[in-house]
Amino acid sequence: MNKIIQRIRLDIDFDSELEFQMIGINSHLKDYRLCHFINKNSNIELVFGKESHFDSLGNKKEKSEEDLDYHVVELSTKNKKTSKNHFKTYRYCEDDFEKEAYLISNKSEEGRLLIPEASHFDAFLIIKHYIDQDDFKKLLKNINSIKEVSIAKEIFPKTLKSKENLIF
């Protein structure tokens, strides 16, 4: 019986990690150009890297470039061999971390997909913490107004088969 209780607790913890809003974006733009247009058309300022290279006191963090700049996911192939995959990541974090947004490429540097069941999207914009629905709709509309964006659509992370790849 304890095993069942523990499993439920883990599932609840896992679901809480997926408490964010997400937009799938299809565009022929390179990721840095897509960031430029998102920054230009919204009130967020995405910069390269999953996290800053410096802590809040201005000291350089003792982490590898890979840990700071990329979303690293171990993916297995059909023959069960796993390999590290590096997904380009851009971040926007306010100083108080009240607002966080991450643009993550759907294709790794190694050529694998972060979310294979959403292969038609080139990138995902993840908005952590609370965002007002009107603000979210406005952001979605602004991204869709970028002429180089074919489509931007809300995605519900909990419905994805590969949702564990989005946790960081």
DSSP file (Angstrom, degrees, kcal/mol; ACC not computed):
  #  RESIDUE AA STRUCTURE BP1 BP2  ACC     N-H-->O    O-->H-N    N-H-->O    O-->H-N    TCO  KAPPA ALPHA  PHI   PSI    X-CA   Y-CA   Z-CA
    1    1 A M     >        0   0    0      0, 0.0     4,-1.8     0, 0.0     3,-0.3   0.000 360.0 360.0 360.0 -35.8    0.0    0.0    0.0
    2    2 A N  H  >  +     0   0    0      1,-0.2     4,-2.5     2,-0.2     5,-0.2   0.863 360.0  58.8 -61.1 -35.4    2.9    2.4    0.7
    3    3 A K  H  > S+     0   0    0      1,-0.2     4,-2.1     2,-0.2    -1,-0.2   0.893 104.9  49.6 -62.0 -39.5    4.1    2.0   -2.9
    4    4 A I  H  > S+     0   0    0     -3,-0.3     4,-2.1     2,-0.2    -1,-0.2   0.918 110.9  48.7 -65.9 -43.8    0.7    3.2   -4.2
    5    5 A I  H  X S+     0   0    0     -4,-1.8     4,-2.1     1,-0.2    -2,-0.2   0.914 111.6  49.8 -63.3 -43.5    0.8    6.3   -2.0
    6    6 A Q  H  X S+     0   0    0     -4,-2.5     4,-2.3     1,-0.2    -1,-0.2   0.895 109.1  52.1 -63.0 -40.2    4.3    7.1   -3.0
    7    7 A R  H  X S+     0   0    0     -4,-2.1     4,-2.4     2,-0.2    -1,-0.2   0.914 109.0  49.3 -64.4 -43.0    3.5    6.8   -6.7
    8    8 A I  H  X S+     0   0    0     -4,-2.1     4,-2.2     1,-0.2    -1,-0.2   0.914 110.2  51.7 -61.6 -42.9    0.5    9.2   -6.4
    9    9 A R  H  X S+     0   0    0     -4,-2.1     4,-2.3     1,-0.2    -2,-0.2   0.907 110.0  48.9 -61.6 -42.9    2.7   11.7   -4.5
   10   10 A L  H  X S+     0   0    0     -4,-2.3     4,-2.6     2,-0.2    -1,-0.2   0.899 109.6  52.1 -64.2 -41.3    5.3   11.5   -7.3
   11   11 A D  H  X S+     0   0    0     -4,-2.4     4,-2.4     2,-0.2    -2,-0.2   0.895 109.7  49.3 -61.9 -39.9    2.6   12.0  -10.0
   12   12 A I  H  X S+     0   0    0     -4,-2.2     4,-1.9     2,-0.2    -2,-0.2   0.921 111.8  48.5 -65.4 -43.6    1.3   15.1   -8.2
   13   13 A D  H  X S+     0   0    0     -4,-2.3     4,-1.1     2,-0.2    -2,-0.2   0.905 111.4  50.6 -61.4 -41.7    4.9   16.5   -7.9
   14   14 A F  H >X S+     0   0    0     -4,-2.6     3,-0.6     1,-0.2     4,-0.6   0.920 109.3  50.5 -62.6 -45.3    5.5   15.8  -11.6
   15   15 A D  H >< S+     0   0    0     -4,-2.4     3,-1.2     1,-0.2    -1,-0.2   0.862 104.4  57.7 -62.5 -35.6    2.3   17.6  -12.6
   16   16 A S  H >< S+     0   0    0     -4,-1.9     3,-1.2     1,-0.3    -1,-0.2   0.806  99.0  60.2 -66.9 -26.7    3.2   20.6  -10.5
   17   17 A E  H << S+     0   0    0     -4,-1.1    -1,-0.3    -3,-0.6    -2,-0.2   0.704 101.2  56.0 -69.0 -19.0    6.4   20.9  -12.6
   18   18 A L  T << S+     0   0    0     -3,-1.2     2,-1.9    -4,-0.6    -1,-0.3   0.136  71.0 121.3-100.1  19.1    4.1   21.3  -15.7
   19   19 A E    <   +     0   0    0     -3,-1.2   110,-0.6   138,-0.1     2,-0.3  -0.541  50.9  94.4 -83.5  74.2    2.2   24.3  -14.2
   20   20 A F  E    S-A  128   0A   0     -2,-1.9     2,-0.3   108,-0.1   108,-0.2  -0.959  73.1-110.1-152.1 167.0    3.1   26.7  -17.0
   21   21 A Q  E     -A  127   0A   0    106,-2.3   106,-3.2    -2,-0.3     2,-0.4  -0.792  33.4-163.3-104.3 151.2    1.6   28.0  -20.2
   22   22 A M  E     -AB 126 155A   0    133,-0.7   133,-2.8    -2,-0.3     2,-0.5  -0.989  13.9-162.4-142.2 140.7    3.2   27.1  -23.5
   23   23 A I  E     -AB 125 154A   0    102,-2.4   102,-2.8    -2,-0.4     2,-0.4  -0.989  13.8-147.0-123.1 126.9    3.0   28.3  -27.1
   24   24 A G  E     -AB 124 153A   0    129,-3.2   129,-2.4    -2,-0.5     2,-0.4  -0.792  19.3-161.3 -89.8 135.5    4.2   26.2  -30.0
   25   25 A I  E     -AB 123 152A   0     98,-2.9    97,-2.3    -2,-0.4    98,-1.8  -0.972  13.1-165.5-126.1 129.5    5.7   28.3  -32.8
   26   26 A N  E     + B   0 151A   0    125,-2.9   124,-2.3    -2,-0.4   125,-1.3  -0.964  31.5 140.1-111.5 120.8    6.3   27.3  -36.5
   27   27 A S  E     - B   0 149A   0     -2,-0.5   122,-0.2   122,-0.2   121,-0.1  -0.984  53.8-136.5-158.0 147.9    8.6   29.7  -38.3
   28   28 A H  S    S+     0   0    0    120,-0.9   121,-0.1    -2,-0.3    -1,-0.0   0.500  73.5 112.0 -83.1  -3.8   11.4   29.4  -40.9
   29   29 A L  S    S-     0   0    0    119,-0.4    -2,-0.1     1,-0.1     2,-0.1  -0.330  77.4-107.5 -69.5 148.7   13.4   32.0  -38.9
   30   30 A K    >>  -     0   0    0      1,-0.1     4,-2.4    -2,-0.0     3,-0.6  -0.427  39.6-106.6 -65.1 153.4   16.6   31.1  -37.1
   31   31 A D  H 3> S+     0   0    0      1,-0.3     4,-2.3     2,-0.2     5,-0.2   0.858 118.9  52.0 -57.6 -40.1   16.0   31.0  -33.3
   32   32 A Y  H 3> S+     0   0    0      2,-0.2     4,-1.7     1,-0.2    -1,-0.3   0.843 111.3  48.0 -67.5 -32.0   17.9   34.2  -32.6
   33   33 A R  H <> S+     0   0    0     -3,-0.6     4,-2.2     2,-0.2    -2,-0.2   0.893 109.2  53.0 -73.0 -39.8   15.9   36.1  -35.3
   34   34 A L  H  X S+     0   0    0     -4,-2.4     4,-2.5     1,-0.2    -2,-0.2   0.917 108.8  50.7 -59.0 -43.5   12.7   34.6  -33.9
   35   35 A C  H  X S+     0   0    0     -4,-2.3     4,-3.1     1,-0.2    11,-0.3   0.917 106.9  54.8 -59.1 -43.9   13.7   36.0  -30.4
   36   36 A H  H  X S+     0   0    0     -4,-1.7     4,-2.2     1,-0.2    -2,-0.2   0.933 111.8  42.8 -56.0 -48.0   14.4   39.4  -32.0
   37   37 A F  H  X S+     0   0    0     -4,-2.2     4,-1.8     2,-0.2    -1,-0.2   0.866 113.5  51.1 -71.2 -35.6   10.9   39.6  -33.4
   38   38 A I  H  X S+     0   0    0     -4,-2.5     4,-0.6     2,-0.2     6,-0.3   0.937 112.3  47.5 -64.5 -44.3    9.2   38.2  -30.2
   39   39 A N  H >< S+     0   0    0     -4,-3.1     3,-0.7     1,-0.2    -2,-0.2   0.903 112.6  49.5 -60.1 -41.4   11.1   40.8  -28.2
   40   40 A K  H 3< S+     0   0    0     -4,-2.2    -1,-0.2    -5,-0.3    -2,-0.2   0.821 117.1  40.4 -67.7 -32.3   10.1   43.5  -30.7
   41   41 A N  H 3< S+     0   0    0     -4,-1.8     2,-0.3    -5,-0.1    -1,-0.2   0.292 118.0  39.5-103.6   8.9    6.4   42.5  -30.6
   42   42 A S  S << S-     0   0    0     -3,-0.7    97,-0.0    -4,-0.6    96,-0.0  -0.838  85.0-103.3-144.5-178.7    6.0   41.8  -26.9
   43   43 A N  S    S+     0   0    0     -2,-0.3     2,-0.3     2,-0.0    -4,-0.1  -0.004  89.1  93.0-102.2  29.4    7.0   43.1  -23.4
   44   44 A I        -     0   0    0     -6,-0.3     2,-0.5    -5,-0.1    -2,-0.3  -0.897  60.8-151.2-118.1 154.0    9.6   40.3  -22.9
   45   45 A E        -     0   0    0     -2,-0.3    48,-0.2    -5,-0.0     2,-0.2  -0.818  16.1-161.7-126.0  89.3   13.3   40.5  -23.7
   46   46 A L        -     0   0    0     -2,-0.5     2,-0.3   -11,-0.3    46,-0.2  -0.496   8.9-174.9 -73.5 136.6   14.7   37.1  -24.4
   47   47 A V  E     -C   91   0A   0     44,-2.4    44,-3.1    -2,-0.2    -2,-0.0  -0.938  34.6 -88.8-129.0 154.5   18.4   36.5  -24.2
   48   48 A F  E    S+C   90   0A   0     -2,-0.3    42,-0.3    42,-0.2    22,-0.1  -0.325  85.0  54.2 -64.9 139.9   20.5   33.5  -25.1
   49   49 A G  S    S-     0   0    0     40,-3.1    20,-0.3    20,-0.4    42,-0.2   0.091  76.5-111.6 113.2 141.2   21.0   30.9  -22.4
   50   50 A K  S    S+     0   0    0     18,-1.1     2,-0.3     1,-0.2    19,-0.2   0.856 101.2   1.5 -68.6 -35.5   18.9   28.8  -20.0
   51   51 A E  S    S-     0   0    0     17,-2.5    -1,-0.2    38,-0.1    38,-0.0  -0.974  89.2 -84.9-148.4 162.3   20.3   30.8  -17.0
   52   52 A S        -     0   0    0     -2,-0.3    -3,-0.1     1,-0.1     9,-0.0  -0.288  27.4-133.2 -65.9 150.8   22.6   33.7  -16.4
   53   53 A H  S    S+     0   0    0      7,-0.1     8,-3.0     2,-0.1     2,-0.4   0.540  90.5  61.8 -79.4  -7.4   26.3   33.0  -16.0
   54   54 A F  B    S-F   60   0B   0      6,-0.3     6,-0.2     1,-0.0    -2,-0.1  -0.929  79.1-130.8-124.0 144.9   26.4   35.2  -12.9
   55   55 A D    >   -     0   0    0      4,-2.8     3,-1.9    -2,-0.4    -2,-0.1  -0.183  44.9 -85.1 -81.7-177.7   24.6   34.8   -9.6
   56   56 A S  T 3  S+     0   0    0      1,-0.3    -1,-0.1     2,-0.1    -2,-0.0   0.693 129.8  54.1 -65.6 -18.0   22.6   37.6   -7.9
   57   57 A L  T 3  S-     0   0    0      2,-0.1    -1,-0.3     3,-0.0     3,-0.1   0.440 120.7-106.3 -93.5  -0.9   25.8   38.9   -6.3
   58   58 A G  S <  S+     0   0    0     -3,-1.9     2,-0.3     1,-0.3    -2,-0.1   0.527  74.2 139.2  89.7   6.6   27.6   39.2   -9.6
   59   59 A N        -     0   0    0      1,-0.1    -4,-2.8    -5,-0.0    -1,-0.3  -0.632  60.9-106.4 -85.4 143.1   29.9   36.2   -9.1
   60   60 A K  B     -F   54   0B   0     -2,-0.3    -6,-0.3    -6,-0.2     2,-0.1  -0.491  37.7-120.3 -68.6 131.4   30.5   33.8  -12.0
   61   61 A K        -     0   0    0     -8,-3.0     2,-1.0    -2,-0.2    -1,-0.1  -0.425  11.2-130.0 -72.3 146.5   28.6   30.5  -11.5
   62   62 A E        +     0   0    0     -2,-0.1     2,-0.3     2,-0.0    -1,-0.1  -0.449  69.0 113.1 -95.8  60.0   30.6   27.3  -11.4
   63   63 A K  S    S-     0   0    0     -2,-1.0     2,-0.0   -10,-0.1    -2,-0.0  -0.883  71.8 -98.3-124.1 158.6   28.5   25.5  -13.9
   64   64 A S     >  -     0   0    0     -2,-0.3     4,-1.7     1,-0.1     3,-0.2  -0.347  31.1-114.5 -72.7 157.6   29.4   24.3  -17.4
   65   65 A E  H  > S+     0   0    0      1,-0.2     4,-3.1     2,-0.2     5,-0.4   0.889 118.2  57.9 -55.9 -40.4   28.5   26.3  -20.4
   66   66 A E  H  > S+     0   0    0      1,-0.2     4,-1.7     2,-0.2    -1,-0.2   0.896 106.9  46.5 -59.4 -42.5   26.2   23.4  -21.4
   67   67 A D  H  4 S+     0   0    0     -3,-0.2    -1,-0.2     1,-0.2    -2,-0.2   0.807 118.8  41.6 -70.7 -29.4   24.3   23.6  -18.1
   68   68 A L  H  < S+     0   0    0     -4,-1.7   -17,-2.5   -18,-0.1   -18,-1.1   0.840 124.2  31.5 -85.8 -35.9   24.0   27.4  -18.4
   69   69 A D  H  < S+     0   0    0     -4,-3.1    20,-0.9   -20,-0.3   -20,-0.4   0.757 113.1  48.3 -99.2 -27.1   23.2   27.8  -22.1
   70   70 A Y  E  < S-G   88   0C   0     -4,-1.7     2,-0.8    -5,-0.4    18,-0.2  -0.811  70.2-124.8-120.4 154.8   21.2   24.8  -23.2
   71   71 A H  E     -G   87   0C   0     16,-2.5    16,-2.2    -2,-0.3     2,-0.5  -0.891  39.5-156.5 -90.0 111.1   18.3   22.7  -22.1
   72   72 A V  E     +G   86   0C   0     -2,-0.8     2,-0.4    14,-0.2    14,-0.2  -0.813  16.5 176.4-100.5 126.0   20.0   19.3  -21.9
   73   73 A V  E     -G   85   0C   0     12,-2.3    12,-2.1    -2,-0.5     2,-0.7  -0.991  27.6-135.0-130.5 134.1   17.9   16.2  -22.3
   74   74 A E  E     -G   84   0C   0     -2,-0.4     2,-0.4    10,-0.2    10,-0.2  -0.808  31.3-175.7 -87.1 117.1   18.9   12.5  -22.4
   75   75 A L  E     -G   83   0C   0      8,-2.4     8,-2.2    -2,-0.7     2,-0.3  -0.899  15.7-138.2-115.8 143.7   17.0   10.9  -25.2
   76   76 A S  E     -G   82   0C   0     -2,-0.4     6,-0.3     6,-0.2     2,-0.1  -0.757  13.0-137.9-101.9 149.3   17.0    7.2  -26.1
   77   77 A T    >   -     0   0    0      4,-2.6     3,-1.9    -2,-0.3    -1,-0.0  -0.304  39.2 -88.1 -90.7 179.9   17.1    5.9  -29.6
   78   78 A K  T 3  S+     0   0    0      1,-0.3    -1,-0.1     2,-0.1    -2,-0.0   0.820 129.4  55.2 -60.5 -31.4   15.1    2.9  -31.0
   79   79 A N  T 3  S-     0   0    0      2,-0.1    -1,-0.3     1,-0.0     3,-0.1   0.163 121.6-107.9 -90.8  20.4   17.9    0.6  -29.9
   80   80 A K  S <  S+     0   0    0     -3,-1.9     2,-0.4     1,-0.2    -2,-0.1   0.578  73.0 141.1  70.1  13.2   17.6    1.9  -26.3
   81   81 A K        -     0   0    0      2,-0.0    -4,-2.6     1,-0.0     2,-0.3  -0.739  40.5-146.6 -85.5 132.0   20.9    3.8  -26.5
   82   82 A T  E     +G   76   0C   0     -2,-0.4     2,-0.3    -6,-0.3    -6,-0.2  -0.739  19.0 177.3-101.5 149.4   20.7    7.2  -24.7
   83   83 A S  E     -G   75   0C   0     -8,-2.2    -8,-2.4    -2,-0.3     2,-0.3  -0.993  33.4-104.9-146.5 151.3   22.5   10.4  -25.7
   84   84 A K  E     -G   74   0C   0     -2,-0.3     2,-0.4   -10,-0.2   -10,-0.2  -0.566  33.8-163.3 -75.2 136.5   22.7   13.9  -24.4
   85   85 A N  E     -G   73   0C   0    -12,-2.1   -12,-2.3    -2,-0.3     2,-0.6  -0.985   7.6-147.8-124.9 135.2   20.8   16.4  -26.6
   86   86 A H  E     -G   72   0C   0     -2,-0.4    23,-2.6   -14,-0.2     2,-0.5  -0.894  11.1-167.9-108.6 114.5   21.4   20.2  -26.4
   87   87 A F  E     -G   71   0C   0    -16,-2.2   -16,-2.5    -2,-0.6    21,-0.1  -0.891  27.9-117.1-104.4 123.9   18.4   22.4  -27.2
   88   88 A K  E     -G   70   0C   0     -2,-0.5    17,-2.4    19,-0.4     2,-0.4  -0.338  37.5-167.3 -59.6 136.8   19.0   26.1  -27.7
   89   89 A T  E     - D   0 104A   0    -20,-0.9   -40,-3.1    15,-0.2     2,-0.4  -0.985  16.3-168.5-133.8 138.2   17.3   28.1  -25.0
   90   90 A Y  E     -CD  48 103A   0     13,-2.2    13,-2.5    -2,-0.4     2,-0.3  -0.963  17.5-160.0-122.4 143.1   16.6   31.8  -24.6
   91   91 A R  E     -CD  47 102A   0    -44,-3.1   -44,-2.4    -2,-0.4     2,-0.4  -0.880  20.9-168.7-128.4 155.4   15.3   33.2  -21.3
   92   92 A Y  E     + D   0 101A   0      9,-2.3     9,-2.4    -2,-0.3     2,-0.4  -0.945  20.8 166.1-137.1 118.7   13.5   36.2  -19.9
   93   93 A C  E     - D   0 100A   0     -2,-0.4     7,-0.2     7,-0.2     2,-0.1  -0.989  29.0-137.3-135.7 126.2   13.5   36.5  -16.1
   94   94 A E    >   -     0   0    0      5,-2.2     3,-2.2    -2,-0.4    -2,-0.0  -0.443  36.0-105.1 -72.6 157.5   12.6   39.6  -14.1
   95   95 A D  T 3  S+     0   0    0      1,-0.3    -1,-0.1     2,-0.1   -39,-0.0   0.834 123.5  44.3 -54.4 -36.4   14.9   40.3  -11.2
   96   96 A D  T 3  S-     0   0    0      3,-0.0    -1,-0.3     1,-0.0    -2,-0.0   0.386 109.0-124.5 -90.5   4.5   12.3   39.1   -8.7
   97   97 A F  S <  S+     0   0    0     -3,-2.2    -2,-0.1     2,-0.2     3,-0.1   0.711  72.4 131.0  58.1  23.7   11.5   36.0  -10.8
   98   98 A E  S    S+     0   0    0      1,-0.2     2,-0.4    31,-0.1    32,-0.1   0.827  74.6  35.0 -70.2 -31.6    7.8   37.0  -10.9
   99   99 A K  S    S+     0   0    0     30,-0.1    -5,-2.2     2,-0.0     2,-0.4  -0.990  70.4 170.7-126.6 130.6    7.9   36.5  -14.6
  100  100 A E  E     +DE  93 128A   0     28,-1.0    28,-2.0    -2,-0.4     2,-0.3  -0.999   2.6 175.5-136.4 138.5    9.9   33.9  -16.5
  101  101 A A  E     -DE  92 127A   0     -9,-2.4    -9,-2.3    -2,-0.4     2,-0.4  -0.997   6.8-168.8-142.1 143.3    9.7   32.9  -20.1
  102  102 A Y  E     -DE  91 126A   0     24,-2.4    24,-3.3    -2,-0.3     2,-0.6  -0.998  11.3-156.3-134.3 131.6   11.9   30.5  -22.1
  103  103 A L  E     -DE  90 125A   0    -13,-2.5   -13,-2.2    -2,-0.4     2,-0.5  -0.948  21.7-174.0-104.9 119.1   12.1   29.9  -25.8
  104  104 A I  E     -DE  89 124A   0     20,-2.8    20,-2.4    -2,-0.6   -15,-0.2  -0.954  23.2-124.7-120.1 130.1   13.3   26.4  -26.5
  105  105 A S  E     - E   0 123A   0    -17,-2.4    18,-0.3    -2,-0.5    17,-0.1  -0.440  10.3-143.9 -67.2 142.2   14.2   25.0  -29.9
  106  106 A N  S    S+     0   0    0     16,-2.9     8,-2.5    -2,-0.1     2,-0.5   0.623  85.8  64.5 -82.0 -13.0   12.3   21.8  -30.7
  107  107 A K  B    S-H  113   0D   0     15,-0.5   -19,-0.4     6,-0.2     6,-0.2  -0.947  80.3-138.9-115.9 127.6   15.4   20.5  -32.6
  108  108 A S    >   -     0   0    0      4,-3.3     3,-1.6    -2,-0.5   -21,-0.2  -0.243  28.7-106.4 -76.9 167.9   18.6   19.7  -30.7
  109  109 A E  T 3  S+     0   0    0    -23,-2.6    -1,-0.1     1,-0.3   -22,-0.1   0.764 125.0  55.1 -61.7 -24.7   22.1   20.5  -31.9
  110  110 A E  T 3  S-     0   0    0    -24,-0.2    -1,-0.3     2,-0.1   -23,-0.1   0.446 123.3-106.2 -89.8  -1.7   22.3   16.7  -32.5
  111  111 A G  S <  S+     0   0    0     -3,-1.6     2,-0.2     1,-0.3    -2,-0.1   0.540  76.4 128.2  92.9   7.9   19.2   16.7  -34.7
  112  112 A R        -     0   0    0      1,-0.0    -4,-3.3   -37,-0.0     2,-0.4  -0.606  57.9-114.5 -95.6 158.3   16.7   15.1  -32.3
  113  113 A L  B     -H  107   0D   0     -6,-0.2    -6,-0.2    -2,-0.2    -7,-0.1  -0.755   7.7-153.5 -95.3 137.4   13.3   16.5  -31.4
  114  114 A L  S    S+     0   0    0     -8,-2.5    51,-0.2    -2,-0.4    -1,-0.1   0.925  99.1  21.3 -68.4 -47.6   12.4   17.7  -27.9
  115  115 A I  S >  S-     0   0    0     -9,-0.3     3,-2.0     6,-0.1    -1,-0.3  -0.824  73.4-176.9-123.3  87.9    8.7   17.0  -28.4
  116  116 A P  G >  S+     0   0    0      0, 0.0     3,-1.0     0, 0.0    -1,-0.1   0.821  81.2  59.8 -58.7 -33.6    8.5   14.4  -31.3
  117  117 A E  G 3  S+     0   0    0      1,-0.3     3,-0.1     2,-0.1    -2,-0.0   0.586 107.2  48.3 -73.9  -6.7    4.7   14.4  -31.3
  118  118 A A  G X   +     0   0    0     -3,-2.0     3,-1.9     1,-0.1    -1,-0.3  -0.317  69.1 142.4-121.1  47.5    4.8   18.2  -32.1
  119  119 A S  T <   +     0   0    0     -3,-1.0    -1,-0.1     1,-0.3    -2,-0.1   0.681  61.1  69.9 -65.2 -18.4    7.3   17.9  -34.9
  120  120 A H  T 3  S+     0   0    0     -3,-0.1     2,-0.4    -4,-0.1    -1,-0.3   0.562  86.5  81.7 -78.0  -7.0    5.5   20.7  -36.9
  121  121 A F    <   -     0   0    0     -3,-1.9   -95,-0.3    -6,-0.2    -6,-0.1  -0.835  59.8-165.3 -99.5 137.9    6.6   23.3  -34.3
  122  122 A D  S    S+     0   0    0    -97,-2.3   -16,-2.9    -2,-0.4   -15,-0.5   0.740  72.8   5.2 -88.1 -26.6   10.1   24.7  -34.5
  123  123 A A  E     -AE  25 105A   0    -98,-1.8   -98,-2.9   -18,-0.3     2,-0.4  -0.970  61.1-137.8-153.6 163.1   10.2   26.2  -31.0
  124  124 A F  E     -AE  24 104A   0    -20,-2.4   -20,-2.8    -2,-0.3     2,-0.6  -0.996   7.7-151.5-129.6 133.0    8.2   26.5  -27.8
  125  125 A L  E     -AE  23 103A   0   -102,-2.8  -102,-2.4    -2,-0.4     2,-0.5  -0.924  17.2-164.6-101.8 118.5    7.7   29.5  -25.6
  126  126 A I  E     -AE  22 102A   0    -24,-3.3   -24,-2.4    -2,-0.6     2,-0.6  -0.907   4.7-163.9-107.5 126.5    7.2   28.5  -22.0
  127  127 A I  E     -AE  21 101A   0   -106,-3.2  -106,-2.3    -2,-0.5   -26,-0.2  -0.935  10.3-162.1-113.3 111.1    5.7   31.1  -19.6
  128  128 A K  E     +AE  20 100A   0    -28,-2.0   -28,-1.0    -2,-0.6  -108,-0.1  -0.557  52.9  21.2 -91.8 158.2    6.2   30.1  -16.0
  129  129 A H  S    S-     0   0    0   -110,-0.6  -108,-0.2    -2,-0.2     2,-0.2  -0.052 109.4 -32.7  71.8-179.4    4.3   31.6  -13.1
  130  130 A Y        +     0   0    0    -32,-0.1     2,-0.4  -110,-0.1    -2,-0.1  -0.445  55.6 178.8 -75.1 136.3    1.0   33.3  -13.4
  131  131 A I        -     0   0    0     -2,-0.2     5,-0.1    -4,-0.1    -2,-0.0  -0.993  34.7-112.8-133.8 130.4    0.1   35.2  -16.6
  132  132 A D     >  -     0   0    0     -2,-0.4     4,-2.6     1,-0.1     5,-0.2  -0.306  24.6-124.3 -58.3 140.3   -3.3   36.8  -17.0
  133  133 A Q  H  > S+     0   0    0      1,-0.2     4,-2.6     2,-0.2     5,-0.2   0.862 112.0  52.5 -59.3 -37.4   -5.4   35.2  -19.7
  134  134 A D  H  > S+     0   0    0      2,-0.2     4,-2.1     1,-0.2    -1,-0.2   0.909 110.8  47.5 -64.5 -40.6   -5.9   38.5  -21.5
  135  135 A D  H  > S+     0   0    0      2,-0.2     4,-2.4     1,-0.2    -2,-0.2   0.886 112.0  50.5 -65.9 -38.9   -2.1   39.1  -21.5
  136  136 A F  H  X S+     0   0    0     -4,-2.6     4,-2.6     2,-0.2    -2,-0.2   0.929 110.9  47.9 -64.3 -45.1   -1.5   35.5  -22.7
  137  137 A K  H  X S+     0   0    0     -4,-2.6     4,-2.4     1,-0.2    -2,-0.2   0.884 111.9  50.5 -63.0 -38.4   -4.0   36.0  -25.6
  138  138 A K  H  X S+     0   0    0     -4,-2.1     4,-2.7     2,-0.2    -1,-0.2   0.913 110.6  49.0 -65.7 -42.5   -2.3   39.3  -26.5
  139  139 A L  H  X S+     0   0    0     -4,-2.4     4,-2.3     2,-0.2    -2,-0.2   0.925 111.9  48.8 -61.5 -45.2    1.1   37.6  -26.5
  140  140 A L  H  X S+     0   0    0     -4,-2.6     4,-2.3     1,-0.2    -2,-0.2   0.908 112.4  48.4 -60.6 -43.4   -0.2   34.8  -28.7
  141  141 A K  H  X S+     0   0    0     -4,-2.4     4,-1.3     2,-0.2    -2,-0.2   0.905 110.6  51.4 -64.0 -42.1   -1.7   37.4  -31.1
  142  142 A N  H  < S+     0   0    0     -4,-2.7     4,-0.4     2,-0.2    -2,-0.2   0.881 110.5  48.0 -64.1 -38.7    1.5   39.4  -31.2
  143  143 A I  H >< S+     0   0    0     -4,-2.3     3,-1.3     1,-0.2    -1,-0.2   0.913 110.7  51.3 -68.2 -41.5    3.5   36.3  -32.0
  144  144 A N  H 3< S+     0   0    0     -4,-2.3    -1,-0.2     1,-0.3    -2,-0.2   0.751 101.2  63.9 -65.7 -22.4    1.1   35.4  -34.7
  145  145 A S  T 3< S+     0   0    0     -4,-1.3     2,-0.5    -5,-0.1    -1,-0.3   0.619  75.0 103.3 -78.4 -11.3    1.4   38.9  -36.2
  146  146 A I  S X  S-     0   0    0     -3,-1.3     3,-2.2    -4,-0.4  -108,-0.0  -0.612  71.9-143.9 -70.5 119.3    5.0   38.3  -37.0
  147  147 A K  T 3  S+     0   0    0     -2,-0.5    -1,-0.2     1,-0.3    -4,-0.0   0.759  96.6  57.3 -64.0 -23.6    4.9   37.7  -40.7
  148  148 A E  T 3  S+     0   0    0   -121,-0.1  -120,-0.9  -114,-0.0     2,-0.6   0.505  88.7  90.3 -82.9  -3.9    7.7   35.1  -40.6
  149  149 A V  E <   -B   27   0A   0     -3,-2.2  -122,-0.2    -6,-0.2     3,-0.2  -0.839  57.3-168.0 -94.5 121.4    5.7   33.0  -38.1
  150  150 A S  E    S-     0   0A   0   -124,-2.3     2,-0.3    -2,-0.6    -1,-0.2   0.921  72.0 -13.9 -72.3 -45.0    3.4   30.5  -39.9
  151  151 A I  E     -B   26   0A   0   -125,-1.3  -125,-2.9     2,-0.0     2,-0.4  -0.974  50.1-166.7-158.5 144.4    1.5   29.7  -36.7
  152  152 A A  E     +B   25   0A   0     -2,-0.3     2,-0.4  -127,-0.2  -127,-0.2  -0.996  24.5 173.5-130.4 128.4    1.7   30.1  -33.0
  153  153 A K  E     -B   24   0A   0   -129,-2.4  -129,-3.2    -2,-0.4     2,-0.2  -0.989  35.0-107.0-141.4 142.2   -0.7   28.0  -31.0
  154  154 A E  E     -B   23   0A   0     -2,-0.4     2,-0.4  -131,-0.2  -131,-0.2  -0.465  35.0-164.1 -67.4 138.0   -1.3   27.3  -27.3
  155  155 A I  E     -B   22   0A   0   -133,-2.8  -133,-0.7    -2,-0.2     3,-0.1  -0.962  16.9-136.6-123.7 142.8   -0.2   23.9  -26.2
  156  156 A F    >   -     0   0    0     -2,-0.4     3,-2.1     1,-0.2     4,-0.3  -0.870  13.4-156.9-102.1 105.6   -1.2   22.1  -23.0
  157  157 A P  G >  S+     0   0    0      0, 0.0     3,-1.6     0, 0.0    -1,-0.2   0.806  86.9  62.0 -54.8 -37.1    1.9   20.5  -21.6
  158  158 A K  G 3  S+     0   0    0      1,-0.3     5,-0.1  -140,-0.2  -139,-0.0   0.692  99.2  57.4 -66.3 -16.9    0.2   17.9  -19.5
  159  159 A T  G <  S+     0   0    0     -3,-2.1    -1,-0.3     4,-0.0     2,-0.2   0.533  85.6 101.7 -89.8  -6.6   -1.3   16.4  -22.7
  160  160 A L    X   -     0   0    0     -3,-1.6     3,-0.9    -4,-0.3     4,-0.1  -0.551  66.0-144.8 -82.8 141.2    2.0   15.7  -24.3
  161  161 A K  T 3  S+     0   0    0      1,-0.2     3,-0.4    -2,-0.2    -1,-0.1   0.882 103.8  44.6 -66.1 -38.6    3.6   12.3  -24.4
  162  162 A S  T >  S+     0   0    0      1,-0.2     3,-2.0     2,-0.1     4,-0.3  -0.024  73.1 128.6 -96.8  29.3    7.1   13.7  -24.1
  163  163 A K  G X   +     0   0    0     -3,-0.9     3,-1.8     1,-0.3     4,-0.3   0.769  61.3  69.6 -59.6 -27.7    6.2   16.2  -21.3
  164  164 A E  G >  S+     0   0    0     -3,-0.4     3,-1.0     1,-0.3    -1,-0.3   0.754  88.2  66.4 -63.8 -21.6    9.1   15.1  -19.1
  165  165 A N  G <  S+     0   0    0     -3,-2.0    -1,-0.3     1,-0.2    -2,-0.2   0.634  94.1  60.0 -71.8 -13.2   11.5   16.7  -21.7
  166  166 A L  G <  S+     0   0    0     -3,-1.8     2,-0.5    -4,-0.3    -1,-0.2   0.515  80.3 102.8 -92.5  -5.9   10.1   20.1  -20.7
  167  167 A I    <         0   0    0     -3,-1.0  -149,-0.1    -4,-0.3  -150,-0.0  -0.671 360.0 360.0 -86.0 125.7   11.1   19.9  -17.0
  168  168 A F              0   0    0     -2,-0.5    -1,-0.2  -151,-0.2   -96,-0.0   0.280 360.0 360.0-152.2 360.0   14.1   21.9  -16.0
